[in-house]
């Protein structure tokens, strides 16, 4: 997918075409949320960045509610992008902490639903390590 590879212009084009063909496709919705996160991270100070992230989170939470028991992809996208946004798009400690906690809780839910998924387990550990680093940097 272009959003993962980094070509966001091509990704937006592909996603718009895919939405036109199948507007309710779960995979397309998850990838569109990934595109929103990646677009926000290109310029995190932009006024629209926060809105993109909020919309992406809502879409991913919706995908988790619909498909979280069957598929782990939305959990991983949400967790990995929360981690990236904390590192790049949020400056205040309290906001970093709260957003990271939100992501950690979602990934924990993913690990509970998909206990054999090593990717989610690894992501959870990385997020918990980041939480610890936040606290240490704060003190």
VOTOR-199857 format. One record per residue: x, y, z of N, C-alpha, C, CB in turn; residue in three letters. Coordinates in steps of 0.05 Angstrom, whole numbers, padded with zeros to 5 digits, always signed. Glycine has a CB too. Layout:
N
XYZXYZXYZXYZALA/...
//
This chain:
139
+00017-00024+00000+00000+00000+00000+00018+00025+00000-00019+00000+00024UNK/+00010+00044-00016+00026+00069-00019+00028+00085+00007+00014+00086-00041UNK/+00008+00085+00024+00010+00100+00049+00032+00089+00066-00017+00099+00064UNK/+00036+00062+00066+00057+00050+00081+00084+00056+00069+00053+00020+00084UNK/+00085+00056+00042+00110+00060+00028+00119+00089+00029+00108+00050+00000UNK/+00100+00107+00033+00108+00135+00036+00099+00154+00014+00136+00137+00038UNK/+00087+00144-00008+00078+00161-00029+00049+00168-00024+00082+00148-00057UNK/+00044+00189-00008+00018+00196+00001+00000+00206-00021+00019+00216+00023UNK/+00011+00219-00041-00005+00229-00063-00017+00206-00079+00012+00247-00082UNK/+00000+00186-00085-00010+00162-00099-00030+00147-00081+00013+00144-00107UNK/-00024+00146-00056-00042+00132-00037-00069+00145-00037-00030+00131-00009UNK/-00071+00171-00036-00096+00185-00036-00112+00179-00062-00092+00215-00033UNK/-00098+00179-00084-00110+00172-00110-00122+00144-00109-00090+00176-00133UNK/-00105+00125-00101-00114+00097-00099-00138+00094-00080-00091+00079-00090UNK/-00137+00107-00057-00158+00105-00037-00184+00117-00047-00150+00118-00011UNK/-00182+00140-00061-00206+00152-00072-00219+00134-00093-00199+00180-00084UNK/-00203+00121-00110-00214+00103-00129-00227+00079-00115-00191+00093-00149UNK/-00213+00068-00095-00223+00045-00081-00249+00052-00067-00203+00035-00061UNK/-00251+00076-00055-00275+00084-00041-00298+00087-00061-00271+00111-00026UNK/-00292+00096-00085-00312+00099-00106-00324+00072-00114-00300+00113-00130UNK/-00306+00052-00115-00315+00025-00123-00329+00011-00100-00291+00009-00132UNK/-00318+00014-00076-00329-00001-00053-00328+00017-00028-00314-00028-00048UNK/-00348+00035-00026-00346+00055-00005-00346+00045+00024-00369+00074-00008UNK/-00356+00021+00028-00358+00010+00055-00337-00012+00061-00385-00001+00060UNK/-00317-00015+00044-00297-00036+00047-00280-00030+00072-00279-00037+00022UNK/-00278-00050+00090-00264-00048+00115-00234-00042+00111-00268-00072+00132UNK/-00222-00057+00092-00194-00053+00087-00188-00025+00077-00184-00073+00066UNK/-00205-00014+00059-00202+00013+00049-00204+00033+00071-00222+00018+00026UNK/-00223+00029+00089-00227+00048+00111-00203+00048+00130-00252+00040+00127UNK/-00191+00025+00135-00168+00023+00152-00144+00036+00138-00161-00006+00159UNK/-00140+00031+00113-00118+00044+00098-00122+00074+00095-00115+00031+00071UNK/-00146+00083+00093-00151+00112+00092-00144+00125+00119-00181+00117+00085UNK/-00150+00111+00141-00142+00121+00167-00111+00123+00169-00153+00104+00190UNK/-00097+00103+00159-00068+00103+00158-00058+00127+00142-00057+00077+00147UNK/-00071+00132+00119-00064+00155+00102-00068+00181+00118-00081+00155+00076UNK/-00090+00183+00133-00094+00207+00149-00072+00211+00170-00122+00205+00163UNK/-00064+00190+00184-00042+00193+00203-00017+00202+00189-00038+00166+00217UNK/-00010+00188+00167+00015+00195+00153+00015+00223+00142+00020+00175+00130UNK/-00008+00232+00132-00010+00259+00123-00007+00279+00145-00038+00264+00109UNK/-00019+00274+00168-00016+00291+00191+00014+00293+00200-00033+00281+00215UNK/+00028+00271+00199+00055+00270+00208+00074+00285+00189+00064+00242+00211UNK/+00066+00289+00164+00083+00304+00146+00086+00333+00156+00071+00304+00117UNK/+00065+00344+00168+00066+00371+00178+00050+00372+00204+00056+00391+00157UNK/+00060+00362+00226+00045+00360+00250+00036+00387+00262+00060+00346+00271UNK/+00048+00409+00255+00041+00435+00265+00017+00447+00249+00065+00454+00263UNK/+00011+00436+00226-00011+00445+00210-00037+00443+00225-00013+00429+00183UNK/-00055+00462+00222-00080+00462+00236-00098+00439+00231-00095+00487+00230UNK/-00095+00427+00207-00112+00404+00200-00101+00377+00210-00114+00402+00170UNK/-00076+00377+00219-00063+00352+00228-00079+00339+00251-00034+00357+00236UNK/-00086+00354+00270-00099+00343+00293-00127+00331+00285-00103+00364+00315UNK/-00141+00345+00268-00167+00335+00258-00163+00309+00243-00180+00356+00240UNK/-00143+00308+00226-00137+00283+00211-00133+00260+00231-00113+00286+00193UNK/-00117+00264+00252-00111+00243+00271-00137+00235+00286-00090+00253+00292UNK/-00153+00255+00294-00178+00248+00308-00196+00232+00291-00192+00274+00318UNK/-00199+00240+00265-00216+00225+00247-00205+00197+00242-00218+00240+00220UNK/-00179+00195+00240-00167+00168+00236-00172+00150+00260-00136+00171+00231UNK/-00170+00161+00284-00175+00145+00308-00204+00136+00309-00168+00161+00333UNK/-00222+00153+00302-00251+00146+00302-00256+00123+00282-00269+00170+00295UNK/-00244+00126+00258-00248+00106+00237-00236+00079+00246-00235+00115+00211UNK/-00213+00080+00258-00200+00055+00267-00215+00042+00291-00171+00060+00275UNK/-00225+00059+00309-00242+00048+00330-00267+00035+00319-00249+00070+00351UNK/-00278+00047+00298-00301+00035+00285-00294+00008+00273-00313+00054+00264UNK/-00272+00007+00260-00263-00019+00248-00258-00040+00269-00238-00015+00231UNK/-00247-00031+00291-00242-00050+00314-00268-00060+00325-00225-00036+00336UNK/-00288-00043+00328-00314-00051+00338-00327-00071+00318-00332-00027+00342UNK/-00324-00066+00292-00336-00084+00273-00321-00110+00269-00338-00070+00246UNK/-00295-00109+00269-00279-00132+00260-00256-00140+00279-00266-00126+00234UNK/-00255-00128+00302-00233-00133+00320-00230-00161+00330-00235-00115+00344UNK/-00251-00176+00331-00250-00204+00340-00238-00222+00318-00277-00214+00348UNK/-00242-00213+00292-00234-00230+00270-00207-00221+00258-00255-00229+00248UNK/-00201-00195+00259-00177-00184+00245-00162-00166+00264-00185-00169+00220UNK/-00136-00168+00261-00118-00152+00279-00107-00127+00266-00095-00169+00288UNK/-00111-00124+00240-00098-00102+00225-00104-00074+00236-00106-00103+00196UNK/-00129-00068+00243-00136-00042+00253-00123-00036+00280-00167-00039+00255UNK/-00120-00057+00296-00107-00053+00322-00078-00045+00317-00107-00079+00338UNK/-00065-00058+00298-00037-00052+00293-00033-00024+00281-00025-00073+00274UNK/-00050-00017+00262-00049+00010+00250-00053+00031+00272-00069+00013+00227UNK/-00073+00027+00288-00079+00047+00309-00056+00049+00328-00105+00040+00324UNK/-00046+00027+00338-00024+00028+00357+00002+00039+00346-00019+00000+00368UNK/+00009+00031+00323+00035+00040+00311+00033+00070+00304+00042+00024+00286UNK/+00010+00079+00295+00007+00107+00288+00004+00125+00313-00016+00111+00269UNK/-00008+00114+00334-00009+00129+00359+00019+00133+00369-00026+00114+00380UNK/+00035+00113+00368+00063+00115+00377+00078+00135+00360+00077+00087+00375UNK/+00075+00134+00334+00088+00154+00317+00079+00182+00322+00084+00146+00287UNK/+00053+00186+00327+00042+00212+00332+00052+00224+00358+00011+00212+00331UNK/+00054+00207+00378+00065+00215+00404+00093+00225+00401+00063+00192+00425UNK/+00108+00211+00385+00137+00218+00381+00141+00243+00364+00151+00195+00368UNK/+00122+00248+00346+00126+00270+00327+00106+00292+00328+00126+00259+00300UNK/+00081+00286+00335+00060+00306+00332+00050+00319+00358+00038+00294+00319UNK/+00059+00310+00381+00048+00320+00406+00072+00330+00422+00032+00299+00422UNK/+00069+00354+00433+00091+00366+00448+00087+00364+00478+00094+00395+00440UNK/+00063+00369+00488+00058+00369+00517+00059+00341+00528+00031+00383+00523UNK/+00072+00338+00551+00075+00312+00564+00047+00300+00570+00090+00316+00590UNK/+00029+00315+00581+00003+00305+00589-00012+00294+00564-00014+00326+00603UNK/-00010+00308+00542-00024+00300+00518-00010+00275+00506-00024+00322+00497UNK/+00016+00274+00508+00031+00250+00499+00023+00226+00515+00062+00254+00500UNK/+00023+00230+00542+00016+00208+00560-00012+00198+00555+00018+00217+00589UNK/-00032+00216+00552-00059+00208+00549-00064+00194+00522-00078+00232+00551UNK/-00052+00204+00501-00055+00192+00475-00042+00164+00474-00044+00210+00453UNK/-00019+00162+00486-00005+00137+00487-00021+00116+00503+00023+00140+00499UNK/-00033+00125+00525-00050+00107+00541-00074+00097+00524-00060+00121+00566UNK/-00086+00115+00509-00108+00107+00492-00098+00085+00472-00118+00132+00476UNK/-00075+00089+00460-00065+00070+00441-00058+00043+00454-00040+00081+00427UNK/-00046+00045+00478-00038+00021+00492-00063+00004+00499-00023+00028+00518UNK/-00084+00017+00508-00109+00002+00515-00120-00012+00490-00129+00022+00527UNK/-00119+00001+00467-00130-00011+00443-00112-00035+00434-00131+00010+00420UNK/-00086-00032+00436-00069-00054+00428-00071-00077+00448-00039-00044+00427UNK/-00075-00071+00474-00080-00092+00494-00105-00108+00486-00083-00081+00522UNK/-00125-00094+00478-00150-00107+00468-00144-00125+00444-00171-00086+00461UNK/-00127-00115+00426-00119-00131+00403-00104-00156+00411-00101-00114+00385UNK/-00086-00154+00431-00071-00177+00440-00090-00197+00453-00049-00168+00460UNK/-00110-00187+00468-00129-00205+00480-00145-00220+00458-00148-00190+00498UNK/-00152-00206+00437-00168-00218+00416-00151-00236+00398-00181-00197+00399UNK/-00125-00231+00397-00107-00245+00379-00081-00253+00394-00101-00229+00353UNK/-00084-00271+00413-00061-00276+00431-00037-00289+00416-00070-00295+00452UNK/-00040-00300+00393-00018-00312+00378-00004-00292+00360-00028-00335+00362UNK/-00013-00267+00359-00002-00247+00341+00023-00234+00354-00023-00226+00334UNK/+00046-00242+00345+00071-00232+00356+00076-00202+00349+00094-00248+00346UNK/+00065-00194+00326+00068-00166+00318+00054-00147+00338+00057-00162+00290UNK/+00030-00155+00346+00016-00138+00366+00030-00139+00393-00013-00148+00369UNK/+00040-00162+00401+00054-00164+00426+00079-00147+00426+00062-00193+00432UNK/+00093-00147+00404+00118-00131+00402+00111-00101+00402+00133-00138+00376UNK/+00090-00094+00388+00081-00066+00388+00073-00057+00416+00058-00062+00369UNK/+00059-00074+00430+00051-00067+00458+00075-00062+00475+00034-00089+00470UNK/+00095-00079+00473+00120-00075+00489+00134-00049+00482+00139-00098+00484UNK/+00135-00042+00456+00147-00017+00447+00131+00007+00458+00148-00016+00416UNK/+00105+00005+00458+00089+00027+00468+00092+00030+00498+00060+00022+00461UNK/+00094+00008+00513+00098+00009+00542+00126+00020+00548+00094-00019+00554UNK/+00145+00013+00532+00172+00024+00535+00172+00055+00530+00192+00011+00516UNK/+00157+00063+00510+00155+00092+00505+00142+00106+00528+00139+00097+00479UNK/+00122+00094+00540+00108+00106+00564+00128+00109+00586+00085+00088+00573UNK/+00145+00089+00591+00165+00091+00612+00185+00114+00605+00180+00064+00614UNK/+00193+00115+00580+00212+00137+00572+00200+00164+00576+00220+00133+00543UNK/+00174+00167+00571+00161+00193+00575+00163+00201+00604+00131+00191+00567UNK/+00157+00183+00622+00158+00189+00650+00187+00196+00659+00148+00165+00667UNK/+00206+00180+00649+00234+00185+00656+00243+00213+00646+00252+00163+00645UNK/+00236+00219+00621+00244+00245+00610+00230+00268+00625+00236+00247+00580UNK/+00207+00263+00635+00192+00283+00650+00204+00290+00677+00163+00274+00654UNK/+00216+00269+00690+00227+00273+00717+00255+00286+00716+00229+00247+00731UNK/
//
